[in-house]
Amino acid sequence: MHQLTLKQALEEVRKDGGSALIKALSARVSSLNPKLNAFLRFDPAVSVVRGEGKGPLQGLPISIKDNICIQGLETTCASKILKGHRPPYNATAVERLKNAGAVIFGQCNMDEFAFGSSCETSAYGVCRNPWDTERVPGGSSGGSAAAVASDMTLAALGSDTGGSIRQPAAFCGVVGLKPTYGRVSRYGLIAFGSSFDQIGPITKTVEDAALLMNVLAGHDEKDSTASSEPVPDYTKSLVRDVKGLRIGLPQEYFVEGMDPEVEKSVRQAAEVFKKLGAEIKSVSLPNTSQAVAVYYIVAVAEASSNLGRFDGVRFGIRASEQSLKDLYFETRDEGFGAEAKRRILLGTFVLSAGYYDAYYRQGQKVRTLIRDDFSRAFKDVDVILSATAPTPPFKIGEKLSDPLAMYLSDILTIPANLAGVPAMSLPCGFTSSGLPVGMQLMARPFDEPALFRAAYAFEQETQVYKKKPKL
Amino acid sequence: MPLDDYEPVIGLEVHTQLDTKSKIFCSCSTRFGCEPNQNTCPTCMGMPGSLPVLNEEALRLGIKVGLALNCKISERLKFDRKNYFYPDLPKAYQISQFDMPVNGPGWLMIELKGADGGLVERKIRVHRAHLEEDAGKLLHEGIEGASLVDFNRAGVPLLEIVSEPDLRSPEEAYAYLTALKAILQYLEVSDCNMEEGSLRCDANVSIRKKGETKLGTKAEVKNLNSFKAVQKAIQYEIERQAAMLDNGERVVQETRLWNDDKGQTFLMRSKEEAHDYRYFPEPDLVPFTLSAETVEAIRKTLPELPAARAARLAKNYGLSAYDAAVLVQEKPLANYFEDCLKSKANPKMVSNWIQSELLALLNLNKLTIENSPVKAEALAGLIALIENNTINGKIAKDVLPLMFETGKPAGEIVKEKGWVQVTDTKFIEEIADGVIEANPKSVTDFRAGKNQALGFLVGQVMKASQGKANPKLANEILVKKLQPQ
């Protein structure tokens, strides 16, 4: 029963209200989570009580990344500094899930404050990849992706600042969607890079992603960056027809150092689309090589500011120091992990007087160029196709001591966050050693329907999603 | 070098609380005097995951002030983060406006008393006026070795009005603040209550030798909680800096605190310790465009402002520019004045009575014009009694304090006290005869051409009549009686 998709589970829940389903999943979590550490907190008692609303997700268990606030439940961003913090309110995304009848089903592991691409920086232990437990599940929504991939949950929410939904989805062989910036309310998402962050679904199928997006998307008066653009019914885009759809292959995305098996998988995917009647074109996104550098300037600048509030005064842990300065120093020293400290320092530096013009302002200018690249490319094509990550999942510890190598694992996902365009990762194949490979589809702002149309056609044609990890 | 050889250069930063019902980025109440942390929510407490949403009323009020200060209103609006750590700042950054303030350059006219007693106008340029949120408040009393934080003020909307360094004396600074406060009150955008923190002022003071055009090194003085304190602190700084220069020392740029009890400024932090606020655009609030129509619609809501009202009062009622300026300084005062005129009282008399007698009584009793026991109608009633010769001005000065005390109308008091003015010629003639008989020397003096003697004799008649005689009539009768026969 744990292998059901959301869509299939809907029928199951109709029979008995979903208690058998929740029981089956809870048992699976109990047996598998000690091995994978995908969930930070899991209390079936709490979960079953929830989900009273009547709506399209009635009785369906959905797991939540630990940086999305749930009223009254400890929410920590996988950081020690927020240990014991219970938000007094629900994130809008959580509120919408609850209103739709969903059951909040545990909180998923992640990189501390979403800083990382491997789920290794969590203060509560690394999460492991269900396909190979010696490997990382990707980050920062690694817990959400691993939980879905291992059938411990039906679907999960993640958040994506530079690829944090898509890259772990690719590493775990599931579907991950980063919506257009502003499509889903950020209210209650503990901010990393405010101008990049988006909440999005991690699911087993493209159809499930559409079902969740129908609930999550839309304006929110609590978030002034949330768009009031009308929300279409995304399930209407699941038509299995890509005839005439123009798909672009960006030449800059087939980078040096890319894993040949990953490249091969993506090129084969392009062939599948061609066979299905799509038109494949080459496009250019000339400023791609600047994307990682710009991201690590602008996003960490915002992060350094966003993390200032964790000072030991109002919530989370507090060092037992007497003087104010020592209270700040000790609380932050104890509370933040190494990667968080690295990014706070970097962000503080690029914003500081005398360096602002050289770094932050310059970074914003390049960000505009990257945005322009996409606008230009989307004049010629409807969807852009690339790999999601340049390599298959790497080994735990392999890149931890080399931050720059780690930062490069987001090289293909970051541009979509810089430009604010929607992007989806879905499984497109496996390496010879059986590790999942993900492909990324990007579309014009608010054109999630184009992503669903292309992804659904591919998924139904290839049925890659049906392969499960051996656990 | 004597103090007069230096020219002070002063700029003021005024923070005013905009009078909105809810905070600038959330829907919490801005009510003063609530229990600590009663008016808070996840957003104004800076809880993780919370987001700001702009209160449009705060923006509207801010623009209103900008228009009244002749500012250029920005078409493109954005907010910025000003980052620093302090326990009363929940997010560790203040949402403010850095390089694109809603209100750009403008100006404000101030009036100063000239050497000839008349008014001299000076145009003081306003550099900018921008929107920002207030911080909370630290409480250091109550728990030993600890501090408590009250976030009720956190997120209260402020408009920071920054002047150019155009002010040249403590008096000018005082006049600027008075004029600014009057405008804010006329606009009904702020109650300007300094005790409750709705109006706060920092002063930037430097001095230079007269004739120099280069600016001297400034000190920023904070913690000024009354207009008088601003004036005194500036004077103190001028003298402190002049003494340093006279001693051959250099003034250094620093932030100082004013201690009102000691009447001195103290070092708070030097330039080296100055904050690096790491400003950058607030990503949680989307920049937006302000249409010309919106600004024009707000302009249409502007009321008559103090300067315009003073000009109208002077022109319509024949008041001096000075009197008109005093009356309009406080909107309730000008309203009171105009309310008096509804009873057709003589405007000049009303103005004089308000400015000399009534304000003195109010000051003495620590009352404001709004809670004056003598209402406008009652004062007009008193003036009517003078105008119809029921009482004279001298008696009226005794009537007003009684009205103030008892709340009774003037007529009733005059009746009770039997102070009705006597215009009975026979009665005055009798008194005049007695006065002439009792003061032969003054009579002789008058007849010898000493006119002052008449004044004395009139006074004696008034005294003998217990002030009830009509002084004009007494004068006439005396003159007639003293004519050589």
Chai-1 contact restraints between the chains, C-beta under 6 A:
chainA,res_idxA,chainB,res_idxB,connection_type,confidence,min_distance_angstrom,max_distance_angstrom,comment,restraint_id
A,C69,B,G49,contact,1.0,0.0,6.0,A-B,restraint_1
A,Y89,B,P42,contact,1.0,0.0,6.0,A-B,restraint_2
A,Y187,B,L51,contact,1.0,0.0,6.0,A-B,restraint_3
A,G188,B,G49,contact,1.0,0.0,6.0,A-B,restraint_4
A,L189,B,G49,contact,1.0,0.0,6.0,A-B,restraint_5
A,I190,B,P48,contact,1.0,0.0,6.0,A-B,restraint_6
A,I190,B,G49,contact,1.0,0.0,6.0,A-B,restraint_7
A,S194,B,P283,contact,1.0,0.0,6.0,A-B,restraint_8
A,S194,B,D284,contact,1.0,0.0,6.0,A-B,restraint_9
A,S195,B,P283,contact,1.0,0.0,6.0,A-B,restraint_10
A,D223,B,L51,contact,1.0,0.0,6.0,A-B,restraint_11
A,S224,B,V53,contact,1.0,0.0,6.0,A-B,restraint_12
A,S224,B,L285,contact,1.0,0.0,6.0,A-B,restraint_13
A,S224,B,V286,contact,1.0,0.0,6.0,A-B,restraint_14
A,T225,B,V286,contact,1.0,0.0,6.0,A-B,restraint_15
A,E302,B,P283,contact,1.0,0.0,6.0,A-B,restraint_16
A,S305,B,R81,contact,1.0,0.0,6.0,A-B,restraint_17
A,S305,B,N83,contact,1.0,0.0,6.0,A-B,restraint_18
A,S305,B,Y93,contact,1.0,0.0,6.0,A-B,restraint_19
A,G308,B,A92,contact,1.0,0.0,6.0,A-B,restraint_20
A,R309,B,G46,contact,1.0,0.0,6.0,A-B,restraint_21
A,R309,B,K91,contact,1.0,0.0,6.0,A-B,restraint_22
A,R309,B,A92,contact,1.0,0.0,6.0,A-B,restraint_23
A,V313,B,P87,contact,1.0,0.0,6.0,A-B,restraint_24
A,Y328,B,F85,contact,1.0,0.0,6.0,A-B,restraint_25
A,L351,B,R278,contact,1.0,0.0,6.0,A-B,restraint_26
A,L351,B,F280,contact,1.0,0.0,6.0,A-B,restraint_27
A,S352,B,D276,contact,1.0,0.0,6.0,A-B,restraint_28
A,S352,B,R278,contact,1.0,0.0,6.0,A-B,restraint_29
A,A353,B,D276,contact,1.0,0.0,6.0,A-B,restraint_30
